[in-house]
Amino acid sequence: MGLTGGIGLLACAAAIYFSTWAAARGSLPRGIGIGIRTATTQHSDEAWVAAHRAALPCASVLAAIAGVLGIALMVAGALSFADTVPPMIVVLFVLGYGVVLIGAWPLVRIANNGALDAGSAREQERPS
């Protein structure tokens, strides 16, 4: 449980960071199934990029925390020789995946706000 859970958590951390980073650079198109996909962020290409640029700092922190917990989970799993699952592995597993799930909420809110800001900035540029 420790090794496979840790590897999965590292994969989640990498997916969160690299998909947000690629979309913020504009190299991840909004039409595919990866990225922060809400109606607001997919409204336009500008909103998509702005949303991911706004969310990138939060995604970096979330990915770093998940990565550290994933490594800790892998180490705890590698050092465990018990026939039953030690409580430390269960705690790290729940904590790591809980951070990913709960951390997704502010990440999406920040992305939506970034997309909304991009949309209002674009409307202000239009001539009346």
C-alpha positions in Angstrom: 0.0 0.0 0.0 2.8 2.4 0.8 4.9 1.9 -2.3 2.0 1.9 -4.8 0.1 4.7 -2.9 3.3 6.8 -3.0 3.8 6.3 -6.7 0.2 7.2 -7.3 0.6 10.3 -5.2 3.7 11.4 -7.1 1.9 10.8 -10.4 -1.0 13.0 -9.1 1.5 15.7 -8.1 3.2 15.6 -11.5 -0.1 15.7 -13.4 -1.3 18.7 -11.4 1.8 20.7 -11.9 2.7 19.9 -15.5 -0.8 20.2 -16.9 -1.3 23.6 -15.2 2.2 24.7 -16.3 1.6 23.6 -19.9 -1.8 25.3 -20.1 -0.4 28.5 -18.5 2.2 28.6 -21.3 -0.5 28.1 -23.9 0.9 24.8 -25.1 -2.0 22.8 -23.7 -5.2 23.4 -25.8 -8.5 23.8 -24.0 -10.3 21.2 -26.2 -8.6 18.1 -24.7 -9.5 16.4 -21.5 -6.6 17.8 -19.4 -6.4 20.9 -17.3 -8.8 22.9 -15.1 -12.0 22.4 -17.1 -14.9 24.5 -16.0 -17.4 26.5 -18.1 -15.5 29.7 -17.1 -12.0 28.5 -17.9 -13.2 27.0 -21.3 -15.0 30.1 -22.4 -12.1 31.2 -24.6 -8.5 30.6 -25.3 -7.6 33.8 -23.4 -9.6 32.6 -20.4 -8.0 29.2 -20.5 -4.5 30.5 -20.4 -5.3 33.3 -17.8 -7.0 30.7 -15.6 -4.0 28.4 -15.5 -1.6 31.3 -15.1 -3.5 32.4 -12.0 -3.7 28.9 -10.7 0.0 28.0 -11.3 1.3 29.2 -7.9 -1.4 27.2 -6.0 -0.8 24.2 -8.3 2.9 24.4 -7.5 2.4 24.4 -3.8 -0.2 21.6 -4.0 2.1 19.5 -6.2 5.0 20.0 -3.8 3.0 19.0 -0.8 1.6 16.0 -2.5 5.1 15.1 -3.8 6.6 15.2 -0.3 3.8 13.1 1.1 4.2 10.7 -1.8 7.9 10.2 -1.1 7.2 9.8 2.6 4.6 7.2 1.8 7.0 5.3 -0.4 9.7 5.4 2.2 7.3 4.2 4.9 6.1 1.4 2.6 9.7 0.4 1.8 10.7 0.3 5.5 7.6 -1.6 6.6 8.1 -5.3 7.0 4.9 -6.0 8.9 2.2 -8.4 7.7 -0.4 -5.7 8.4 -0.5 -2.2 7.2 1.1 0.1 9.8 -0.9 3.1 11.0 1.7 5.5 9.7 1.1 4.3 6.1 -2.6 4.8 6.5 -2.1 8.3 7.9 0.2 9.3 5.1 -2.1 7.7 2.5 -5.2 9.6 3.7 -3.3 12.8 4.3 -1.7 12.7 0.9 -4.8 12.0 -1.2 -6.8 14.3 1.1 -4.5 17.1 0.3 -4.9 16.5 -3.4 -8.7 16.3 -3.2 -9.2 19.2 -0.8 -6.5 21.3 -2.6 -8.3 21.0 -5.9 -11.1 23.3 -4.5 -9.1 26.5 -4.1 -7.2 25.6 -7.3 -10.4 25.7 -9.3 -11.7 28.8 -7.6 -8.4 30.7 -8.3 -8.5 29.5 -11.9 -12.2 30.6 -12.3 -11.3 34.0 -10.9 -8.4 34.3 -13.3 -10.6 33.4 -16.2 -13.2 35.9 -15.1 -10.5 38.6 -14.8 -9.3 37.9 -18.3 -12.9 38.1 -19.6 -13.6 41.5 -17.9 -10.2 42.9 -19.1 -11.1 41.8 -22.7 -14.5 43.5 -22.5 -12.8 46.7 -21.2 -10.6 46.8 -24.3 -13.6 46.7 -26.7 -14.5 50.1 -28.2 -18.0 51.3 -27.2 
